[in-house]
Amino acid sequence: EVIAKINKVSGYLEGKDMFMGKVPVLFNNMGQDNRFFASSLLASCSEDVMIWRLWLTVELADEDNSEQSFFIDFESVRL
């Protein structure tokens, strides 16, 4: 199994079904084993359950510094 080294990760959050703007997500390299720590704040929503889409772009440490982008959907629940 070959695992590519990652140079950097960037991304943002947006509402999947409701416009909430682009919420920045800040990534810090943990310095080992392609591990990154992310932090962000979610905007308040009037819905009890909000579906968010996290867009990620990963820059690989290959000879071309190629990038791969993808998204992950998840729910937040208002307490």
N, CA and C atoms as a LAMMPS dump frame, in Angstrom:
ITEM: TIMESTEP
0
ITEM: NUMBER OF ATOMS
237
ITEM: BOX BOUNDS ff ff ff
-5.0000000000000000e+02 5.0000000000000000e+02
-5.0000000000000000e+02 5.0000000000000000e+02
-5.0000000000000000e+02 5.0000000000000000e+02
ITEM: ATOMS id mol type element x y z
1 1 1 N 0.839 -1.174 0
2 1 2 C 0 0 0
3 1 3 C 0.889 1.245 0
4 2 1 N 0.693 2.095 -0.984
5 2 2 C 1.46 3.329 -1.096
6 2 3 C 0.605 4.491 -0.598
7 3 1 N 1.134 5.248 0.342
8 3 2 C 0.442 6.419 0.863
9 3 3 C 1.247 7.652 0.467
10 4 1 N 0.583 8.569 -0.229
11 4 2 C 1.265 9.78 -0.687
12 4 3 C 1.457 10.747 0.472
13 5 1 N 2.573 11.455 0.462
14 5 2 C 2.834 12.507 1.44
15 5 3 C 1.998 13.723 1.058
16 6 1 N 1.43 14.393 2.056
17 6 2 C 0.573 15.556 1.829
18 6 3 C 1.333 16.822 2.201
19 7 1 N 1.343 17.799 1.283
20 7 2 C 1.948 19.105 1.559
21 7 3 C 1.031 19.966 2.404
22 8 1 N -0.221 20.101 1.958
23 8 2 C -1.155 20.954 2.696
24 8 3 C -2.583 20.541 2.402
25 9 1 N -3.475 20.961 3.306
26 9 2 C -4.912 20.729 3.167
27 9 3 C -5.6 22.071 3.334
28 10 1 N -6.567 22.359 2.492
29 10 2 C -7.371 23.576 2.634
30 10 3 C -8.833 23.197 2.436
31 11 1 N -9.72 24.051 2.916
32 11 2 C -11.13 23.734 2.75
33 11 3 C -12.04 24.784 3.33
34 12 1 N -13.327 24.546 3.146
35 12 2 C -14.349 25.432 3.687
36 12 3 C -15.637 24.639 3.861
37 13 1 N -16.537 25.189 4.682
38 13 2 C -17.857 24.611 4.912
39 13 3 C -18.909 25.455 4.236
40 14 1 N -19.981 24.811 3.77
41 14 2 C -21.142 25.525 3.269
42 14 3 C -22.383 24.691 3.569
43 15 1 N -23.511 25.353 3.667
44 15 2 C -24.761 24.628 3.852
45 15 3 C -25.081 23.837 2.598
46 16 1 N -25.488 22.57 2.762
47 16 2 C -25.796 21.752 1.59
48 16 3 C -27.098 22.196 0.939
49 17 1 N -28.138 22.428 1.757
50 17 2 C -29.453 22.766 1.218
51 17 3 C -29.879 24.204 1.507
52 18 1 N -29.026 24.947 2.219
53 18 2 C -29.359 26.318 2.599
54 18 3 C -28.091 27.164 2.488
55 19 1 N -28.203 28.328 1.855
56 19 2 C -27.023 29.176 1.717
57 19 3 C -26.622 29.749 3.073
58 20 1 N -25.389 29.452 3.481
59 20 2 C -24.848 29.955 4.745
60 20 3 C -23.506 30.648 4.512
61 21 1 N -23.186 30.919 3.245
62 21 2 C -21.888 31.482 2.918
63 21 3 C -20.816 30.406 2.955
64 22 1 N -19.587 30.822 2.711
65 22 2 C -18.433 29.915 2.79
66 22 3 C -17.739 30.157 4.121
67 23 1 N -17.736 29.137 4.959
68 23 2 C -17.14 29.235 6.287
69 23 3 C -15.726 28.66 6.211
70 24 1 N -14.695 29.453 6.489
71 24 2 C -13.327 28.939 6.376
72 24 3 C -13.032 27.851 7.413
73 25 1 N -12.23 26.891 6.989
74 25 2 C -11.707 25.851 7.875
75 25 3 C -10.19 25.979 7.832
76 26 1 N -9.571 26.109 8.989
77 26 2 C -8.124 26.306 9.081
78 26 3 C -7.455 24.998 9.448
79 27 1 N -6.476 24.597 8.664
80 27 2 C -5.763 23.337 8.864
81 27 3 C -4.329 23.606 9.294
82 28 1 N -3.857 22.84 10.271
83 28 2 C -2.466 22.892 10.712
84 28 3 C -1.868 21.501 10.612
85 29 1 N -0.688 21.43 10.027
86 29 2 C 0.021 20.163 9.913
87 29 3 C 0.541 19.767 11.293
88 30 1 N 0.246 18.555 11.713
89 30 2 C 0.686 18.07 13.025
90 30 3 C 2.147 17.606 12.986
91 31 1 N 2.761 17.604 11.796
92 31 2 C 4.182 17.303 11.675
93 31 3 C 4.541 15.834 11.585
94 32 1 N 3.549 14.971 11.501
95 32 2 C 3.856 13.537 11.426
96 32 3 C 2.75 12.785 10.707
97 33 1 N 3.116 11.785 9.962
98 33 2 C 2.18 10.812 9.381
99 33 3 C 0.972 11.422 8.671
100 34 1 N 1.16 12.512 7.937
101 34 2 C 0.059 13.129 7.19
102 34 3 C -1.13 13.481 8.08
103 35 1 N -0.895 13.91 9.298
104 35 2 C -1.98 14.276 10.208
105 35 3 C -2.129 15.79 10.262
106 36 1 N -3.376 16.221 10.129
107 36 2 C -3.694 17.637 10.16
108 36 3 C -4.787 17.874 11.19
109 37 1 N -4.732 19.013 11.844
110 37 2 C -5.735 19.437 12.805
111 37 3 C -6.516 20.571 12.162
112 38 1 N -7.849 20.517 12.247
113 38 2 C -8.686 21.546 11.637
114 38 3 C -9.545 22.224 12.689
115 39 1 N -9.796 23.519 12.486
116 39 2 C -10.709 24.233 13.367
117 39 3 C -11.588 25.158 12.532
118 40 1 N -12.815 25.351 13.016
119 40 2 C -13.768 26.213 12.341
120 40 3 C -14.909 26.51 13.313
121 41 1 N -15.745 27.453 12.955
122 41 2 C -16.953 27.761 13.709
123 41 3 C -18.147 27.614 12.776
124 42 1 N -19.198 26.944 13.257
125 42 2 C -20.404 26.804 12.456
126 42 3 C -21.34 27.971 12.737
127 43 1 N -21.958 28.464 11.693
128 43 2 C -22.926 29.545 11.839
129 43 3 C -24.209 28.999 12.461
130 44 1 N -24.94 29.865 13.127
131 44 2 C -26.216 29.48 13.725
132 44 3 C -27.25 29.299 12.622
133 45 1 N -28.119 28.322 12.825
134 45 2 C -29.143 28.027 11.827
135 45 3 C -30.487 27.888 12.529
136 46 1 N -31.561 28.282 11.87
137 46 2 C -32.897 28.179 12.462
138 46 3 C -33.44 26.743 12.424
139 47 1 N -32.859 25.887 11.621
140 47 2 C -33.282 24.489 11.533
141 47 3 C -32.731 23.694 12.712
142 48 1 N -33.471 22.68 13.162
143 48 2 C -32.989 21.826 14.248
144 48 3 C -31.808 20.981 13.806
145 49 1 N -31.853 20.529 12.555
146 49 2 C -30.754 19.733 11.984
147 49 3 C -30.3 20.42 10.712
148 50 1 N -29.021 20.663 10.606
149 50 2 C -28.441 21.327 9.429
150 50 3 C -27.473 20.368 8.772
151 51 1 N -27.568 20.247 7.449
152 51 2 C -26.61 19.432 6.708
153 51 3 C -25.557 20.36 6.123
154 52 1 N -24.312 20.091 6.483
155 52 2 C -23.168 20.877 6.027
156 52 3 C -22.371 20.075 5.011
157 53 1 N -21.707 20.779 4.125
158 53 2 C -20.792 20.162 3.162
159 53 3 C -19.404 20.733 3.425
160 54 1 N -18.479 19.851 3.726
161 54 2 C -17.074 20.213 3.93
162 54 3 C -16.321 19.935 2.636
163 55 1 N -15.849 20.998 1.989
164 55 2 C -15.042 20.881 0.774
165 55 3 C -13.576 20.845 1.175
166 56 1 N -12.851 19.879 0.664
167 56 2 C -11.429 19.717 0.97
168 56 3 C -10.614 19.695 -0.308
169 57 1 N -9.452 20.332 -0.263
170 57 2 C -8.465 20.23 -1.332
171 57 3 C -7.159 19.807 -0.683
172 58 1 N -6.6 18.718 -1.19
173 58 2 C -5.365 18.151 -0.65
174 58 3 C -4.277 18.299 -1.706
175 59 1 N -3.176 18.943 -1.317
176 59 2 C -2.021 19.074 -2.208
177 59 3 C -1.021 17.987 -1.837
178 60 1 N -0.723 17.131 -2.801
179 60 2 C 0.2 16.022 -2.572
180 60 3 C 1.64 16.452 -2.787
181 61 1 N 2.547 15.806 -2.097
182 61 2 C 3.976 16.104 -2.224
183 61 3 C 4.584 15.197 -3.287
184 62 1 N 3.987 15.19 -4.471
185 62 2 C 4.564 14.446 -5.581
186 62 3 C 5.331 15.415 -6.474
187 63 1 N 5.861 14.941 -7.561
188 63 2 C 6.696 15.803 -8.411
189 63 3 C 5.91 16.948 -9.044
190 64 1 N 4.589 16.814 -9.164
191 64 2 C 3.762 17.863 -9.758
192 64 3 C 2.999 18.684 -8.723
193 65 1 N 3.146 18.357 -7.42
194 65 2 C 2.32 18.971 -6.37
195 65 3 C 0.844 18.925 -6.767
196 66 1 N 0.404 17.76 -7.232
197 66 2 C -0.968 17.607 -7.717
198 66 3 C -1.972 17.804 -6.589
199 67 1 N -3.173 18.207 -6.969
200 67 2 C -4.237 18.462 -6.002
201 67 3 C -5.403 17.526 -6.256
202 68 1 N -6.054 17.138 -5.178
203 68 2 C -7.276 16.353 -5.252
204 68 3 C -8.311 17.048 -4.387
205 69 1 N -9.526 17.217 -4.93
206 69 2 C -10.604 17.869 -4.19
207 69 3 C -11.771 16.909 -4.044
208 70 1 N -12.447 17.004 -2.904
209 70 2 C -13.616 16.171 -2.643
210 70 3 C -14.419 16.819 -1.528
211 71 1 N -15.606 16.267 -1.24
212 71 2 C -16.432 16.817 -0.167
213 71 3 C -16.974 15.704 0.719
214 72 1 N -17.352 16.119 1.946
215 72 2 C -17.961 15.228 2.931
216 72 3 C -19.182 15.958 3.487
217 73 1 N -20.335 15.308 3.484
218 73 2 C -21.539 15.876 4.084
219 73 3 C -21.704 15.348 5.511
220 74 1 N -22.154 16.22 6.426
221 74 2 C -22.43 15.801 7.789
222 74 3 C -23.518 16.677 8.381
223 75 1 N -24.102 16.225 9.485
224 75 2 C -25.183 16.947 10.145
225 75 3 C -24.691 17.602 11.43
226 76 1 N -25.265 18.757 11.729
227 76 2 C -25.114 19.352 13.069
228 76 3 C -26.517 19.489 13.644
229 77 1 N -26.608 19.31 14.964
230 77 2 C -27.889 19.34 15.654
231 77 3 C -27.885 20.508 16.622
232 78 1 N -28.936 21.335 16.545
233 78 2 C -29.057 22.47 17.455
234 78 3 C -29.521 21.96 18.807
235 79 1 N -28.845 22.377 19.845
236 79 2 C -29.2 21.919 21.203
237 79 3 C -30.092 22.912 21.902
